[in-house]
Structure formats: structure tokens, C-alpha cells
Amino acid sequence: MKSNYLLTLILISLLMLSCNKSNTSSFPYDSPEGKEPQNTIYYFIRHAEKDTTNPKDEDPQLTEEGIRRANYMAAYFADKGLDLFYSTDYSRTIQTLIPIVHEFKGTIQTYEAKKDSLFTKEFWQETYGKNVLVVGHSNTNPGFVNEILSEKKYQDIDESNYDVFFKVEVEKDLTVKDSMITKKVPEDFTYN
């Protein structure tokens, strides 16, 4: 009986160790040469609600609810000390980012939403040590995060879900912490 108990404890301990190892990611790049070790924070948000009344429109504008969400996200990010702002070159992503960029007096840099290579060495070097906001899509943001984590952790976001976004922190020693955040726009939220 004691040996079964001991064996069970050993197996559970080994399983926990292997789970912990599989959750540590192998960061794909080194710290940029000549730069002090710094933390880097990325936020990946999906564009707000888009107008889907014309299925043939490949570049729809935001709906009124989408504009409301974009303004809510500006209020949410107001105290996050954002430095850099990236968006795909679509009306809905840029419209989502405008209220946030306005809050910080920043500029929008566009990027191409290629699903297989978003987190490049050049992007890492440009953003190192910064707090970065990236506005993308339900099918690109999870891939972007997965590339940073060097693992396929997140699946595409459901097309009807606008409440989920990601935060990824790359620490000075290149360890990575990630989280998926859900933020619903409060019913009583208003903007000017």
C-alpha cells in the first residue's frame, strides 16, 4: 500500500515537472546587441466590430458599436504607457487604433498580416524595451503570439468575439509571460 502511494507521488511529481517544462517557451531571438536588458510588453487586440452588411466589402468600416469599443479601448490603455502602435492596413484596424493613438499623440505604423511570419527579427529589434500595441485580426493575433512563444498555444479567435486580446511580456532575461484578457465594453460606457 505504501509503495503504491509512493509510486503515485513520484508519478505526479514527474508529470508536474514535464508540464512545467512544456510551458516554458524558447524565445526565438537574442537581446539586440548593444542595448541594456529591458522588458518588452506587447498587447495584441483585434479590430472592433465591423460592418458586415455587404459580404463583398473586403475593407468594411467600423459599426457604431465598433467605434464605441475603440473608444473604450483607448480609455483602457490610457495608463499603459504605450510607445509604439502597429496596425494592418485596413479601415477597421486603423479606425480601432485612432482613439488610442490620439490619447498618446503617437503615429500608426502598418504591417502586413502574413500569417506565417509576423514576429520577425526586425520587428523584435524595433520594439525591444517598448510597450507596443498591435491591432490585427481574429486569425492573425493568435499566430503573432504563438510566434513569440515559439509554440502553438492559441487558436484563431471566433469571428463573433471582439472581447478577447493578448498581453505578452518578454522579460530582460528573455523569459516570456502571456495572458489572454477578456474585456467587455460596459453598458454604461460613453465617449465624447
N, C-alpha and C positions, 0 to 999 in steps of 0.2 A: 504494500500500500504506500509506504514512504517513498519507495523507489519510483512508483508511478507519479506521485506528487512532484518529486524532484525532477523527473524527466519532463513533466508538463511545464514546470517553471523554466527549465532550460530552453525548451522549445519556444515558449512565449518570449523569453528574452532574446533569443536568436531572431525570431520573427520581427520583434520591435526594432532591433538593430538593422535588419535588412530594410525595413520600411523607412527608417530614418535615412539610410544611405540613398535610397531611391528618391527621396525628396530633396536632396541636395543637388543643386544644378551645377553644371560645368559651364561657367561663363565663357562665351566664345572669344573674348578679346582681352588683351592686357591693358593696364592703365596707359594712357597716352604718355609717350616719352617726354621727360622734362616737366611734367606737371605734378604738383603736390597731390598726394592721395586725397580724394574728395568723395563725398556721397553724391549720387545722381538719382533723381526721382523722376519717373515717367508716369503720367496719367494718360490713359487711352479711353476716350469717350466716343461713343457713336453719335453721328449726327442726330438731331432731334427729328420729330415727326415730319414726314414729307407728304406732299400732296400726291395721292395715288389715284386721283380721278381719271387721269389719262395714262393707261398702261403703256402707251407707246413713247411717252416722255421719258427720255433717259437721264434728264437733268432737272428733276422737279424742284420747285421751291418748297420752303417750309410752310406748314399749315399754321393757323393761329395758335394751336396748341404747341406746335414746334417752336414758334417764336417765344411763347411763354416759357417753355422748357429751356431754351437757350439763355434767356434772362435769368432763370433760376440757377442755371449752372454758373453764370457769371457771379451771382451772389455767393454760391457755394465755394467757388475758387478764389474769391476776393482776398482771403487771408493765407493763401498757399504760397505766396512769394514766387509766382511763375516767372521764368526768364525767357523761354522760347516757346513759339507757337507754330504747330505744323498742321496742315490740312491737305486733303486731296483736293483736286481742282474741280469740285462740283459745287453747284449753288447751295445745296443743302448742308454740306460740311462747312463751307465758308460762312454761311448765314448763322450756323450754330456757334462758330468761333468769334464772330464780330463783337457781340456784347462782352465777351471775356477779354479779348484783346483791347477793347476800348477801356476797360477797367484798369488795365496795366500800361496803357499807352504803348503797346508793342506792335510788331508787324507780323504778318502771316507769311510763313514760308510754305510753299506747296511741295508735295512729294507724290510720286507715282505709286498707286496702290497695286503693286505686283505682289501677289500672294506668297511667292516663294523666296523673296529676298528683300525684306523691309528693313531689318536691323543690320545695316552694313557697318563696316569698319569706319567709313567716313561719317556716318550718322553718329556713331559712338563718340568719335573724336570731336565732332561739332557740339555735342550735347553734354560732354563729360563735365561733371561738377555742377550741373544746372538742374532746375526744376522745369520740366518740359511737359507741355500739354499737346497731345496728338489727337486730332479729330479724324475719325475714319468711319468704318462701316461694320456691319454685323458680321461680315465674312473676312475682314482684314485685321481688326483689332486683336482677336484671339491668336491669329497667326503671328502678329508682331510680338505679342507677349511670349508665345511659345519659342520664338527665335531667341529672345533674350534669356529665357530659362534653359534653352538647349534641350527641351523636352516637349512632347505634345500633350500638354496638360489641359488646355481649354479647347472646346469645340466652338464652331460658329454660334453666334447668338441668334435666337429665334427672331425672325423678321419683325414680329409684332412687339418685341421687347426693347423699349428705349430707356429702361431704368437701370441697366447694368453698365458699369465701367470698371476699369482695371487700374490698380496702382502697383508699380514695380519700383522697388528701391534697390539700387546697386550700391553696396557699401564700399568704403575705402579699400577693404581687403578683397573686393570683388565677390563677396557673398551676396546672394540675391534673395529678397523677400518679396512675395507677391500677394495680392489680395484682390478679390472680386467684390466690388462695392455695389449696393443697390440703393438708389436714391430716387424716390418718387417725388414729383412736384406736389407740394402741399396744396390742398384745395383752396386755401385762403391766400396763396401767394399771388401778389400783384406786382407789377412793374410799371415804371414811368415811360 
